[in-house]
Amino acid sequence: MAEPDIPQKEPYAVEVERGRSYFWCRCGKSAKQPFCDASHKGTEFTPVRYKAEKTGTVYFCGCKRSGNAPLCDGTHKAL
């Protein structure tokens, strides 16, 4: 599998709404980080759906290498 681009080496703090779905960019090419804008078209990447279980702040991975995708797990600290 190809390596995704790294748009930033820190998480994106996003306010989410309970019950709403969000589509996290896996390829790193989206201009609307951390969310998908279909820039992955023609690649092996597809977005990851995240459905918010509660309203509040969520930290989406910015380096695209989290083992807990789409959420940050601190992997960016080792890059």
C-alpha positions as CSV (number, residue, x, y, z in Angstrom):
1,M,0.0,0.0,0.0
2,A,1.2,3.5,-0.8
3,E,2.1,5.9,2.0
4,P,-0.4,8.8,2.4
5,D,0.8,12.4,2.4
6,I,1.3,14.1,5.8
7,P,-0.7,17.3,5.9
8,Q,0.4,18.1,9.5
9,K,2.2,16.4,12.3
10,E,-0.4,17.1,14.9
11,P,-4.1,16.3,15.3
12,Y,-7.0,18.3,14.1
13,A,-9.4,19.3,16.9
14,V,-12.9,19.2,15.6
15,E,-16.3,19.9,17.3
16,V,-18.6,17.0,16.3
17,E,-22.3,16.4,16.7
18,R,-23.7,13.2,18.2
19,G,-25.2,11.0,15.5
20,R,-23.6,12.8,12.6
21,S,-21.1,11.1,10.2
22,Y,-17.8,12.6,9.1
23,F,-15.5,11.3,6.4
24,W,-11.8,11.5,7.3
25,C,-9.3,11.9,4.5
26,R,-7.0,8.9,4.5
27,C,-4.8,10.0,1.5
28,G,-3.6,13.3,3.0
29,K,-4.3,15.2,-0.3
30,S,-7.6,16.9,0.7
31,A,-7.8,20.7,0.7
32,K,-10.5,20.3,3.4
33,Q,-8.4,18.5,6.1
34,P,-9.1,16.5,8.1
35,F,-12.1,15.6,5.9
36,C,-12.3,14.1,2.4
37,D,-12.8,16.2,-0.7
38,A,-12.4,13.3,-3.1
39,S,-8.8,14.1,-3.9
40,H,-8.1,10.4,-3.5
41,K,-9.8,9.6,-6.8
42,G,-7.6,7.4,-8.9
43,T,-5.6,6.2,-5.9
44,E,-6.0,3.1,-3.7
45,F,-7.1,5.3,-0.8
46,T,-10.7,5.7,0.4
47,P,-12.1,7.9,3.2
48,V,-12.9,6.5,6.7
49,R,-16.4,7.1,8.1
50,Y,-16.6,8.3,11.7
51,K,-20.0,8.5,13.4
52,A,-20.0,10.7,16.4
53,E,-21.3,8.9,19.5
54,K,-21.5,12.2,21.5
55,T,-21.2,15.9,20.9
56,G,-17.8,17.4,21.7
57,T,-14.2,17.8,20.6
58,V,-12.6,14.9,18.7
59,Y,-9.0,14.8,17.7
60,F,-8.7,13.5,14.1
61,C,-5.3,12.2,13.0
62,G,-3.3,14.8,10.9
63,C,-0.3,12.6,9.9
64,K,-2.5,9.8,8.4
65,R,-0.5,7.1,10.2
66,S,-2.5,6.5,13.4
67,G,-3.2,3.0,14.5
68,N,-6.5,4.2,15.7
69,A,-7.7,5.9,12.5
70,P,-9.4,8.2,12.1
71,L,-8.5,9.4,15.6
72,C,-5.1,10.5,16.7
73,D,-3.0,8.0,18.7
74,G,0.2,10.1,19.0
75,T,2.0,8.4,16.1
76,H,2.9,11.9,14.8
77,K,5.4,12.4,17.7
78,A,7.7,9.7,16.2
79,L,7.7,11.1,12.6
